[in-house]
Each structure stands twice: as structure tokens, then as C-alpha cells.
């Protein structure tokens, strides 16, 4: 007797990818996530490619992973995919310190975050 398989949390026309331990604050990562929400996948990839934000490289990798999951694991058509959801969450915060004058200490917080991208296959209405 094995353990029963978990039910699929997404619809049949959806696939997702999660990027964890991304070294940037969630607020800054959310600015890039807003850039791609609701867009077609090829447009979102182009926007991330030419974005001037440093973190857009990591977000692009997660989006490409979601596209690959949709194509290989769920047999969805890549040309009809849309970024349905892109949401950001908190992760670990490294706490460090920096020496200041007169023997005092300044706190440094180095936040990590995670991003979840859900792509959905949408049929074109013509």
C-alpha cells in the first residue's frame, strides 16, 4: 500500500512553476511580476528580455520553466498560453550586522522571496 496521490490543484488547462530563494525583496520582485501578468507568453518573454531590472533574468527562467511544464507534462499548446497569475511571497531573511562608529551596530536585513507563475491555455475567439 502506497500513499494516495495528491489531487491536482490546478485546472486541466493550467501549469505552474515556482522560483524559490530569489535574492531580492518581495516588493521589488512584484514590480517585475506586474509587468507580465495577463499577457501572452511570447510578449511576456520579450518584455522580460528587454527589461532593465536585474531580477527579470530569474523571472524569465521561471516563466520558461512554466512553459516547459505546460508543454511536456500537461500537453498544452505553447502558442495559446497566457500568464494567468504571477504572485510573489516572502521567504527567508538573512540577518547581518555592520559596524558603526563608537562601538555601535547597524542591522542589515537581506530578504529572499519566491515567485509563482501560472500559465493557462486560452482558446482564441475569432
DSSP file (Angstrom, degrees, kcal/mol; ACC not computed):
  #  RESIDUE AA STRUCTURE BP1 BP2  ACC     N-H-->O    O-->H-N    N-H-->O    O-->H-N    TCO  KAPPA ALPHA  PHI   PSI    X-CA   Y-CA   Z-CA
    1    1 A X              0   0    0      0, 0.0     2,-0.2     0, 0.0     3,-0.0   0.000 360.0 360.0 360.0 122.1    0.0    0.0    0.0
    2    2 A X        -     0   0    0      1,-0.1     2,-0.3     3,-0.0     3,-0.0  -0.484 360.0 -81.4-100.8 177.0    1.4    3.3   -1.1
    3    3 A X        -     0   0    0     -2,-0.2    -1,-0.1     1,-0.1     3,-0.1  -0.597  52.1-105.9 -78.9 140.2    0.4    6.8   -0.2
    4    4 A X        -     0   0    0     -2,-0.3    -1,-0.1     1,-0.1     2,-0.1  -0.380  39.8-106.0 -66.7 142.5   -2.5    8.1   -2.2
    5    5 A X        -     0   0    0      1,-0.1     2,-0.1    -2,-0.1    -1,-0.1  -0.381  34.9-108.4 -70.0 145.5   -1.6   10.6   -4.9
    6    6 A X        -     0   0    0      1,-0.1     2,-0.1    -2,-0.1    -1,-0.1  -0.452  35.4-109.1 -70.3 145.2   -2.4   14.3   -4.2
    7    7 A X        -     0   0    0     -2,-0.1     2,-0.3     1,-0.1    -1,-0.1  -0.437  40.7 -96.4 -70.9 151.5   -5.2   15.8   -6.3
    8    8 A X        -     0   0    0      1,-0.1    -1,-0.1    -2,-0.1     4,-0.1  -0.545  29.4-157.5 -72.0 128.3   -4.1   18.3   -8.9
    9    9 A X  S    S+     0   0    0     -2,-0.3     2,-0.2     2,-0.1    -1,-0.1   0.689  71.0  61.9 -82.6 -18.8   -4.5   21.8   -7.6
   10   10 A X  S    S-     0   0    0      1,-0.1    -2,-0.0     4,-0.1     6,-0.0  -0.606  91.5 -96.9-104.9 165.5   -4.7   23.5  -11.0
   11   11 A X    >   -     0   0    0     -2,-0.2     3,-1.3     1,-0.1    -1,-0.1  -0.196  41.3-102.0 -71.1 172.0   -7.2   23.2  -13.8
   12   12 A X  T 3  S+     0   0    0      1,-0.3    -1,-0.1    -4,-0.1    -2,-0.0   0.737 121.5  52.1 -70.3 -21.4   -6.5   20.9  -16.7
   13   13 A X  T 3  S+     0   0    0    108,-0.1   108,-2.7    63,-0.0     2,-0.3   0.109 100.4  82.0-101.6  23.0   -5.6   23.8  -18.9
   14   14 A X  E <   +A  120   0A   0     -3,-1.3     2,-0.3   106,-0.2   106,-0.2  -0.912  47.3 179.1-128.4 154.1   -3.0   25.3  -16.5
   15   15 A X  E     -A  119   0A   0    104,-2.2   104,-3.0    -2,-0.3     2,-0.3  -0.976  11.1-163.3-145.5 155.0    0.6   24.7  -15.5
   16   16 A X  E     -A  118   0A   0     -2,-0.3     2,-0.3   102,-0.2   102,-0.2  -0.922  11.4-164.0-139.4 163.5    2.8   26.4  -13.0
   17   17 A X  E     -A  117   0A   0    100,-1.9   100,-2.7    -2,-0.3     2,-0.4  -0.985  11.8-151.2-144.5 146.5    6.4   26.9  -11.9
   18   18 A X  E     -A  116   0A   0     -2,-0.3     2,-0.6    98,-0.2    98,-0.2  -0.974   1.3-158.8-123.4 130.8    7.8   28.2   -8.6
   19   19 A X  E     -A  115   0A   0     96,-3.1    96,-2.3    -2,-0.4     3,-0.3  -0.944  20.7-170.7-106.7 118.6   11.1   30.1   -8.2
   20   20 A X  E     +     0   0A   0     -2,-0.6    94,-0.2    94,-0.2    71,-0.1  -0.701  56.1  22.0-109.9 160.2   12.3   29.9   -4.6
   21   21 A X  E    S+     0   0A   0     -2,-0.3     2,-0.6     1,-0.2    -1,-0.2   0.893  70.3 170.5  55.3  47.9   15.1   31.6   -2.7
   22   22 A X  E     -A  113   0A   0     91,-2.9    91,-2.4    -3,-0.3     2,-2.1  -0.810  36.3-128.2 -89.8 124.6   15.4   34.6   -5.1
   23   23 A X  S    S+     0   0    0     -2,-0.6     2,-0.3    89,-0.2    89,-0.2  -0.465  73.7  84.5 -83.1  75.9   17.7   37.1   -3.5
   24   24 A X  S    S-     0   0    0     -2,-2.1    -2,-0.1    86,-0.1     2,-0.1  -0.957  84.7 -89.0-161.8 157.9   15.6   40.3   -3.8
   25   25 A X     >  -     0   0    0     -2,-0.3     4,-2.1     1,-0.1     3,-0.3  -0.438  34.7-122.0 -72.8 149.6   12.9   41.9   -1.7
   26   26 A X  H  > S+     0   0    0     86,-0.2     4,-2.2     1,-0.2     5,-0.1   0.836 110.7  59.4 -60.8 -32.1    9.3   40.8   -2.5
   27   27 A X  H  > S+     0   0    0      1,-0.2     4,-0.9     2,-0.2    -1,-0.2   0.913 109.0  42.5 -64.2 -42.2    8.3   44.4   -3.2
   28   28 A X  H  > S+     0   0    0     -3,-0.3     4,-0.9     1,-0.2     3,-0.3   0.873 113.6  52.1 -71.4 -36.8   10.9   44.8   -5.9
   29   29 A X  H  X S+     0   0    0     -4,-2.1     4,-1.9     1,-0.2     3,-0.4   0.854 102.8  59.6 -67.2 -33.6   10.1   41.4   -7.4
   30   30 A X  H  X S+     0   0    0     -4,-2.2     4,-2.3     1,-0.2    -1,-0.2   0.806  95.8  62.4 -66.5 -28.8    6.4   42.3   -7.5
   31   31 A X  H  X S+     0   0    0     -4,-0.9     4,-0.7    -3,-0.3    -1,-0.2   0.895 108.2  42.3 -61.7 -38.9    7.2   45.2   -9.8
   32   32 A X  H  X S+     0   0    0     -4,-0.9     4,-0.7    -3,-0.4     3,-0.3   0.848 111.1  55.5 -75.6 -34.3    8.5   42.7  -12.4
   33   33 A X  H >X S+     0   0    0     -4,-1.9     4,-1.1     1,-0.2     3,-0.9   0.873 103.8  55.0 -65.5 -35.8    5.6   40.3  -11.8
   34   34 A X  H 3< S+     0   0    0     -4,-2.3    -1,-0.2     1,-0.2    -2,-0.2   0.812  98.4  65.4 -63.7 -29.0    3.2   43.1  -12.6
   35   35 A X  H 3< S+     0   0    0     -4,-0.7    -1,-0.2    -3,-0.3    -2,-0.2   0.800 111.4  31.6 -63.8 -30.1    5.0   43.6  -15.9
   36   36 A X  H X< S+     0   0    0     -3,-0.9     3,-1.7    -4,-0.7    47,-0.3   0.537  84.1 122.9-110.2  -8.0    3.9   40.1  -17.2
   37   37 A X  T 3< S+     0   0    0     -4,-1.1    47,-0.1     1,-0.3     3,-0.1  -0.330  85.2   3.8 -61.8 131.0    0.5   39.5  -15.6
   38   38 A X  T 3  S+     0   0    0     45,-2.2    -1,-0.3     1,-0.3     2,-0.2   0.464 101.8 122.8  79.9   1.9   -2.3   38.8  -18.1
   39   39 A X  S <  S-     0   0    0     -3,-1.7    44,-2.9    44,-0.1    -1,-0.3  -0.559  70.6 -95.9 -95.4 160.4    0.0   38.9  -21.2
   40   40 A X  B  >  -B   82   0A   0     42,-0.2     4,-2.4    -2,-0.2    42,-0.2  -0.402  40.3-113.4 -66.5 153.2    0.6   36.3  -23.8
   41   41 A X  H  > S+     0   0    0     40,-1.9     4,-2.4     1,-0.2     5,-0.2   0.881 113.6  49.6 -63.0 -42.4    3.6   34.2  -23.1
   42   42 A X  H  > S+     0   0    0     39,-0.3     4,-1.8     1,-0.2    -1,-0.2   0.879 112.7  48.3 -68.0 -35.1    5.7   35.4  -26.1
   43   43 A X  H  > S+     0   0    0      2,-0.2     4,-2.4     1,-0.2    -2,-0.2   0.899 111.4  50.6 -67.2 -40.9    5.0   39.0  -25.2
   44   44 A X  H  X S+     0   0    0     -4,-2.4     4,-2.3     2,-0.2    -2,-0.2   0.897 109.4  50.6 -64.9 -40.5    5.9   38.4  -21.6
   45   45 A X  H  X S+     0   0    0     -4,-2.4     4,-2.1     2,-0.2    -1,-0.2   0.900 110.9  49.1 -63.5 -40.3    9.2   36.7  -22.6
   46   46 A X  H  X S+     0   0    0     -4,-1.8     4,-1.8     2,-0.2    -2,-0.2   0.905 110.4  50.8 -65.5 -40.7   10.1   39.7  -24.8
   47   47 A X  H  < S+     0   0    0     -4,-2.4     4,-0.3     1,-0.2    -2,-0.2   0.902 112.6  46.2 -63.5 -40.5    9.3   42.2  -22.0
   48   48 A X  H >< S+     0   0    0     -4,-2.3     3,-0.6     1,-0.2    -1,-0.2   0.848 108.9  56.0 -71.1 -33.2   11.5   40.3  -19.6
   49   49 A X  H 3< S+     0   0    0     -4,-2.1    -1,-0.2     1,-0.2    -2,-0.2   0.898 116.0  35.4 -64.5 -40.1   14.3   40.0  -22.1
   50   50 A X  T 3< S+     0   0    0     -4,-1.8    -1,-0.2    -5,-0.1    -2,-0.2   0.297  90.1 118.2-101.1   9.9   14.5   43.8  -22.6
   51   51 A X    <   -     0   0    0     -3,-0.6    -3,-0.0    -4,-0.3     6,-0.0  -0.488  59.4-144.1 -73.8 147.4   13.7   44.8  -19.1
   52   52 A X        +     0   0    0     -2,-0.1     2,-0.2     4,-0.0    -1,-0.1   0.471  67.0 108.9 -91.3  -2.2   16.4   46.8  -17.3
   53   53 A X    >   -     0   0    0      1,-0.1     3,-0.9    -5,-0.1     4,-0.3  -0.557  67.9-139.1 -76.7 138.0   15.6   45.2  -13.9
   54   54 A X  T >  S+     0   0    0     -2,-0.2     3,-1.2     1,-0.2     4,-0.4   0.871 100.2  55.7 -62.8 -37.7   18.3   42.8  -12.7
   55   55 A X  T 3> S+     0   0    0      1,-0.3     4,-1.9     2,-0.2     3,-0.4   0.600  82.4  85.4 -77.2 -10.4   15.8   40.3  -11.4
   56   56 A X  H <> S+     0   0    0     -3,-0.9     4,-2.0     1,-0.2    -1,-0.3   0.759  82.5  62.8 -64.0 -22.3   14.0   39.9  -14.7
   57   57 A X  H <> S+     0   0    0     -3,-1.2     4,-1.6    -4,-0.3    -1,-0.2   0.932 106.3  43.1 -65.9 -45.0   16.5   37.3  -15.7
   58   58 A X  H  > S+     0   0    0     -3,-0.4     4,-1.8    -4,-0.4    -2,-0.2   0.881 113.3  51.6 -68.6 -37.8   15.4   35.0  -12.8
   59   59 A X  H  X S+     0   0    0     -4,-1.9     4,-2.4     1,-0.2    -1,-0.2   0.880 107.1  54.4 -66.0 -37.1   11.7   35.7  -13.5
   60   60 A X  H  X S+     0   0    0     -4,-2.0     4,-2.4     1,-0.2    -1,-0.2   0.888 106.1  52.2 -63.3 -38.9   12.3   34.8  -17.2
   61   61 A X  H  X S+     0   0    0     -4,-1.6     4,-1.9     2,-0.2    -1,-0.2   0.905 109.9  48.3 -63.6 -40.9   13.8   31.4  -16.1
   62   62 A X  H  X S+     0   0    0     -4,-1.8     4,-2.1     2,-0.2    -2,-0.2   0.905 111.5  50.1 -66.6 -40.3   10.7   30.7  -14.0
   63   63 A X  H  X S+     0   0    0     -4,-2.4     4,-2.2     1,-0.2    -2,-0.2   0.904 109.8  50.2 -64.2 -41.1    8.4   31.6  -16.9
   64   64 A X  H  X S+     0   0    0     -4,-2.4     4,-2.2     1,-0.2    -1,-0.2   0.859 109.5  52.3 -65.0 -34.1   10.3   29.4  -19.3
   65   65 A X  H  X S+     0   0    0     -4,-1.9     4,-2.4     2,-0.2    -2,-0.2   0.892 108.2  50.3 -67.2 -39.6   10.0   26.6  -16.7
   66   66 A X  H  X S+     0   0    0     -4,-2.1     4,-2.1     2,-0.2    -2,-0.2   0.891 110.7  49.8 -65.1 -38.6    6.2   27.1  -16.5
   67   67 A X  H  X S+     0   0    0     -4,-2.2     4,-2.2     2,-0.2    -2,-0.2   0.919 111.2  48.7 -64.9 -43.3    6.0   27.0  -20.3
   68   68 A X  H  X S+     0   0    0     -4,-2.2     4,-2.9     1,-0.2     5,-0.5   0.884 110.3  51.6 -64.8 -38.5    8.1   23.8  -20.4
   69   69 A X  H  X>S+     0   0    0     -4,-2.4     4,-1.6     1,-0.2     5,-1.1   0.907 110.4  49.2 -62.8 -41.0    5.8   22.2  -17.7
   70   70 A X  H  <5S+     0   0    0     -4,-2.1     6,-2.6     3,-0.2     4,-0.4   0.904 117.5  40.5 -64.3 -41.1    2.7   23.1  -19.8
   71   71 A X  H  X5S+     0   0    0     -4,-2.2     4,-0.5     4,-0.2    -2,-0.2   0.940 126.4  29.0 -75.7 -47.6    4.2   21.6  -22.9
   72   72 A X  H  <5S+     0   0    0     -4,-2.9    -3,-0.2    -5,-0.2    -2,-0.2   0.884 129.0  32.2 -86.1 -40.0    5.8   18.5  -21.6
   73   73 A X  T  <5S+     0   0    0     -4,-1.6    -3,-0.2    -5,-0.5    -2,-0.1   0.788 131.7  26.1 -91.2 -27.8    3.8   17.5  -18.6
   74   74 A X  T  4<S-     0   0    0     -5,-1.1    -3,-0.2    -4,-0.4    -2,-0.1   0.363  93.8-125.6-122.1   4.3    0.3   18.7  -19.5
   75   75 A X     <  +     0   0    0     -4,-0.5     2,-0.3    -6,-0.2    -4,-0.2   0.875  51.8 158.9  54.0  45.6    0.3   18.6  -23.3
   76   76 A X        -     0   0    0     -6,-2.6     2,-0.5    -9,-0.1    -1,-0.2  -0.684  47.6-106.8 -97.0 154.6   -0.8   22.2  -23.7
   77   77 A X    >   -     0   0    0     -2,-0.3     3,-1.0     1,-0.1     4,-0.1  -0.692  21.3-151.0 -83.1 124.0   -0.3   24.3  -26.9
   78   78 A X  G >  S+     0   0    0     -2,-0.5     3,-1.2     1,-0.2   -37,-0.2   0.810  91.6  61.4 -66.5 -30.7    2.5   26.8  -26.3
   79   79 A X  G 3  S+     0   0    0      1,-0.2    -1,-0.2   -38,-0.1   -37,-0.1   0.728 105.2  47.6 -71.0 -20.5    1.1   29.3  -28.8
   80   80 A X  G <  S+     0   0    0     -3,-1.0    42,-2.7   -40,-0.1    -1,-0.2   0.275  84.9 121.8-102.5  10.8   -2.2   29.7  -26.8
   81   81 A X  E <   - C   0 121A   0     -3,-1.2   -40,-1.9    40,-0.2     2,-0.3  -0.524  36.9-174.8 -82.8 142.7   -0.6   30.2  -23.4
   82   82 A X  E     -BC  40 120A   0     38,-2.3    38,-2.8   -42,-0.2     2,-1.2  -0.976  35.8-110.9-130.4 143.5   -1.3   33.3  -21.3
   83   83 A X  E     + C   0 119A   0    -44,-2.9   -45,-2.2    -2,-0.3    36,-0.2  -0.653  40.9 175.7 -74.3 101.6    0.3   34.3  -17.9
   84   84 A X  E     +     0   0A   0     34,-1.7     2,-0.3    -2,-1.2    -1,-0.2   0.918  62.6   8.3 -76.9 -45.1   -2.8   33.8  -15.8
   85   85 A X  E     + C   0 118A   0     33,-1.8    33,-2.8    -3,-0.2     2,-0.3  -0.991  51.8 175.3-139.2 144.5   -1.2   34.5  -12.4
   86   86 A X  E     + C   0 117A   0     -2,-0.3     2,-0.3    31,-0.2    31,-0.2  -0.799  21.8 168.7-145.8 102.7    2.2   35.8  -11.2
   87   87 A X  E     - C   0 116A   0     29,-2.1    29,-2.7    -2,-0.3     2,-0.3  -0.887  21.3-144.2-125.5 155.0    2.3   36.3   -7.5
   88   88 A X  E     - C   0 115A   0     -2,-0.3     2,-0.3    27,-0.2    27,-0.2  -0.847  15.0-176.2-118.7 143.9    5.2   36.9   -5.0
   89   89 A X  E     - C   0 114A   0     25,-2.7    25,-2.4    -2,-0.3     2,-0.1  -0.932  28.8 -99.6-136.6 162.9    5.7   35.7   -1.5
   90   90 A X  E     + C   0 113A   0     -2,-0.3    23,-0.2    23,-0.2     2,-0.2  -0.385  38.7 171.7 -76.1 157.9    8.2   36.2    1.3
   91   91 A X  E     -     0   0A   0     21,-1.7    21,-0.1     1,-0.3    -1,-0.1  -0.540  46.0 -20.3-139.3-151.2   11.0   33.7    2.1
   92   92 A X  E     -     0   0A   0     -2,-0.2    20,-2.3    19,-0.1     2,-0.5  -0.182  50.1-151.6 -59.6 149.4   14.0   33.7    4.3
   93   93 A X  E     - C   0 111A   0     18,-0.2     2,-0.4    -3,-0.1    18,-0.2  -0.969   8.6-147.8-124.3 115.4   15.5   36.9    5.7
   94   94 A X  E     - C   0 110A   0     16,-2.4    16,-3.0    -2,-0.5     2,-0.6  -0.674  13.0-149.3 -79.1 130.8   19.3   36.8    6.4
   95   95 A X  E     + C   0 109A   0     -2,-0.4     2,-0.2    14,-0.2    14,-0.2  -0.905  26.2 161.9-106.6 124.3   20.1   39.0    9.4
   96   96 A X  E     - C   0 108A   0     12,-3.1    12,-2.7    -2,-0.6     2,-0.3  -0.743  23.9-138.2-128.4 174.4   23.6   40.6    9.3
   97   97 A X  E     - C   0 107A   0     -2,-0.2     2,-0.4    10,-0.2    10,-0.2  -0.968   3.7-154.9-138.4 157.8   25.2   43.5   11.1
   98   98 A X  E     - C   0 106A   0      8,-2.3     8,-2.8    -2,-0.3     2,-0.2  -0.998  27.9-113.2-133.3 133.5   27.6   46.2   10.1
   99   99 A X  E     - C   0 105A   0     -2,-0.4     6,-0.2     6,-0.2     2,-0.2  -0.429  36.0-174.4 -69.1 135.4   30.0   48.0   12.5
  100  100 A X    >   -     0   0    0      4,-2.6     3,-0.6     1,-0.2     4,-0.3  -0.619  35.3 -65.8-117.8-179.0   29.2   51.7   13.1
  101  101 A X  G >  S+     0   0    0      1,-0.2     3,-1.3    -2,-0.2    -1,-0.2  -0.236 111.0  23.3 -69.1 156.9   31.0   54.4   15.0
  102  102 A X  G 3  S-     0   0    0      1,-0.3    -1,-0.2     2,-0.0     0, 0.0   0.787 131.8 -62.1  59.4  34.4   31.5   54.4   18.7
  103  103 A X  G <  S+     0   0    0     -3,-0.6    -1,-0.3     1,-0.2    -2,-0.2   0.671  99.4 137.1  73.8  16.5   31.1   50.6   19.1
  104  104 A X    <   -     0   0    0     -3,-1.3    -4,-2.6    -4,-0.3     2,-0.4  -0.452  44.1-135.4 -94.6 170.2   27.6   50.5   17.8
  105  105 A X  E     - C   0  99A   0     -6,-0.2     2,-0.4    -2,-0.1    -6,-0.2  -0.970   4.1-151.4-129.3 138.8   26.0   48.1   15.3
  106  106 A X  E     - C   0  98A   0     -8,-2.8    -8,-2.3    -2,-0.4     2,-0.3  -0.928  23.5-125.5-108.1 135.0   23.7   48.7   12.4
  107  107 A X  E     - C   0  97A   0     -2,-0.4     2,-0.4   -10,-0.2   -10,-0.2  -0.573  21.7-166.3 -79.2 137.8   21.2   45.9   11.4
  108  108 A X  E     - C   0  96A   0    -12,-2.7   -12,-3.1    -2,-0.3     2,-0.5  -0.993   0.3-166.0-120.4 130.6   21.3   44.6    7.8
  109  109 A X  E     - C   0  95A   0     -2,-0.4     2,-0.7   -14,-0.2   -14,-0.2  -0.975   3.3-167.5-117.4 126.2   18.4   42.5    6.5
  110  110 A X  E     - C   0  94A   0    -16,-3.0   -16,-2.4    -2,-0.5     2,-0.1  -0.862  18.1-157.6-113.6  96.2   18.9   40.6    3.3
  111  111 A X  E     - C   0  93A   0     -2,-0.7     2,-0.3   -18,-0.2   -18,-0.2  -0.401   8.9-161.3 -80.7 149.8   15.5   39.4    2.2
  112  112 A X  E     -     0   0A   0    -20,-2.3   -21,-1.7   -89,-0.2     2,-0.3  -0.867  12.4-175.3-116.7 157.1   14.7   36.5   -0.1
  113  113 A X  E     -AC  22  90A   0    -91,-2.4   -91,-2.9    -2,-0.3     2,-0.3  -0.895  14.8-136.9-143.6 174.7   11.4   35.9   -1.9
  114  114 A X  E     - C   0  89A   0    -25,-2.4   -25,-2.7    -2,-0.3     2,-0.4  -0.975   9.4-153.1-136.3 152.0    9.7   33.4   -4.2
  115  115 A X  E     -AC  19  88A   0    -96,-2.3   -96,-3.1    -2,-0.3     2,-0.5  -0.976   1.0-161.2-127.7 139.7    7.6   33.8   -7.3
  116  116 A X  E     -AC  18  87A   0    -29,-2.7   -29,-2.1    -2,-0.4     2,-0.5  -0.984   8.2-168.6-119.6 124.8    4.8   31.5   -8.6
  117  117 A X  E     -AC  17  86A   0   -100,-2.7  -100,-1.9    -2,-0.5     2,-0.5  -0.963   1.1-168.1-117.7 125.8    3.8   31.8  -12.2
  118  118 A X  E     -AC  16  85A   0    -33,-2.8   -33,-1.8    -2,-0.5   -34,-1.7  -0.958   4.8-163.6-113.4 123.9    0.7   30.0  -13.5
  119  119 A X  E     -AC  15  83A   0   -104,-3.0  -104,-2.2    -2,-0.5     2,-0.4  -0.860   5.1-163.0-107.0 144.6    0.2   29.8  -17.3
  120  120 A X  E     -AC  14  82A   0    -38,-2.8   -38,-2.3    -2,-0.4     2,-0.6  -0.972  20.2-125.2-129.6 139.8   -3.2   29.0  -18.8
  121  121 A X  E     - C   0  81A   0   -108,-2.7     2,-0.5    -2,-0.4   -40,-0.2  -0.756  30.6-170.3 -85.0 121.4   -4.2   27.8  -22.3
  122  122 A X        -     0   0    0    -42,-2.7     2,-0.3    -2,-0.6    -2,-0.0  -0.950  19.5-129.7-116.6 128.4   -6.8   30.2  -23.7
  123  123 A X        -     0   0    0     -2,-0.5     2,-0.3     1,-0.1   -43,-0.0  -0.587  28.1-117.7 -76.9 134.8   -8.6   29.3  -26.9
  124  124 A X        -     0   0    0     -2,-0.3     2,-0.6     1,-0.0    -1,-0.1  -0.540  20.2-147.4 -73.9 133.3   -8.6   32.2  -29.4
  125  125 A X              0   0    0     -2,-0.3    -1,-0.0     1,-0.1    -2,-0.0  -0.906 360.0 360.0-103.3 116.3  -12.0   33.6  -30.3
  126  126 A X              0   0    0     -2,-0.6    -1,-0.1     0, 0.0    -2,-0.0   0.393 360.0 360.0-117.1 360.0  -12.1   34.8  -33.9
